[in-house]
Amino acid sequence: MTEANRKINELKREMQRLSEEVRTLKIDVEPGGHISEGFDSLSDEFDRLREEVSQLKGEVRSNYYQLSHKINQVLARQEVMLEAFTKLSDLPEE
């Protein structure tokens, strides 16, 4: 009988341990639990990164337009200088 009682007590302790683990997991999974907080944190981080990428895209676009404008200015100056050097605008009409 002592061996049976020992086995029963051992099974009761194991049952209590497993019950505590299940309760802990339920608490972690419930809204506001550790897992939910982790997903909320990841979601916030993704939103922040998405905003940063959007800002960077805007800056790149702005820089592109500025550089494009400056290149066009340089090309226009080159054209004016080429005309001045070659006197293309002074050619007689035929």
VMD Tcl script that draws the C-alpha trace (Angstrom):
set ca {
  {0.00 0.00 0.00}
  {2.89 2.36 0.72}
  {4.21 1.92 -2.81}
  {0.74 2.68 -4.24}
  {0.43 5.82 -2.06}
  {3.88 6.97 -3.16}
  {2.92 6.50 -6.82}
  {-0.40 8.32 -6.27}
  {1.38 11.25 -4.56}
  {3.92 11.37 -7.36}
  {1.14 11.48 -9.97}
  {-0.69 14.22 -7.98}
  {2.50 16.35 -7.94}
  {2.99 15.81 -11.66}
  {-0.67 16.75 -12.27}
  {-0.26 19.95 -10.23}
  {2.95 20.85 -12.10}
  {1.27 20.30 -15.47}
  {-1.78 22.27 -14.35}
  {0.46 25.22 -13.39}
  {2.23 25.04 -16.76}
  {-1.10 25.09 -18.62}
  {-2.28 28.09 -16.56}
  {1.00 29.90 -17.26}
  {0.66 29.27 -20.98}
  {-2.96 30.47 -20.95}
  {-1.90 33.68 -19.23}
  {0.92 34.20 -21.74}
  {-1.39 33.66 -24.72}
  {-4.33 35.77 -23.48}
  {-4.61 39.37 -24.72}
  {-2.17 41.41 -22.67}
  {-0.02 38.35 -22.02}
  {3.65 38.02 -22.93}
  {3.02 36.62 -26.39}
  {0.43 39.27 -27.24}
  {2.77 41.97 -25.94}
  {5.53 40.56 -28.14}
  {3.34 40.72 -31.24}
  {2.20 44.24 -30.32}
  {5.83 45.28 -29.92}
  {6.74 43.78 -33.31}
  {3.77 45.49 -34.92}
  {4.83 48.85 -33.46}
  {8.39 48.31 -34.68}
  {7.15 47.43 -38.20}
  {5.02 50.59 -38.24}
  {8.01 52.69 -37.17}
  {10.24 51.09 -39.82}
  {7.55 51.56 -42.47}
  {7.38 55.27 -41.58}
  {11.18 55.61 -41.74}
  {11.29 53.90 -45.15}
  {8.55 56.23 -46.38}
  {10.52 59.27 -45.20}
  {13.69 57.95 -46.84}
  {11.84 57.39 -50.11}
  {10.65 61.00 -49.98}
  {14.17 62.25 -49.34}
  {15.60 60.13 -52.18}
  {12.89 61.40 -54.53}
  {13.62 64.99 -53.52}
  {17.37 64.51 -53.99}
  {16.75 62.89 -57.37}
  {14.69 65.85 -58.58}
  {17.29 68.32 -57.33}
  {20.13 66.43 -59.03}
  {18.12 66.08 -62.22}
  {17.49 69.83 -62.25}
  {21.18 70.57 -61.68}
  {22.20 68.21 -64.48}
  {19.76 69.96 -66.81}
  {21.31 73.30 -65.82}
  {24.80 71.99 -66.60}
  {23.64 70.63 -69.96}
  {22.01 73.95 -70.82}
  {25.21 75.82 -69.92}
  {27.24 73.41 -72.06}
  {24.91 74.03 -74.97}
  {25.24 77.80 -74.59}
  {29.03 77.50 -74.37}
  {29.12 75.22 -77.42}
  {27.10 77.73 -79.42}
  {29.45 80.54 -78.29}
  {32.58 78.57 -79.22}
  {31.37 77.27 -82.55}
  {29.31 80.33 -83.51}
  {26.55 77.99 -84.72}
  {23.96 80.68 -84.23}
  {25.91 83.05 -86.52}
  {25.85 80.78 -89.59}
  {24.40 82.36 -92.69}
  {21.04 81.14 -93.85}
  {21.01 79.47 -97.24}
}
mol new
graphics top color blue
foreach p $ca { graphics top sphere $p radius 0.5 }
foreach p [lrange $ca 0 end-1] q [lrange $ca 1 end] { graphics top cylinder $p $q radius 0.2 }
display resetview
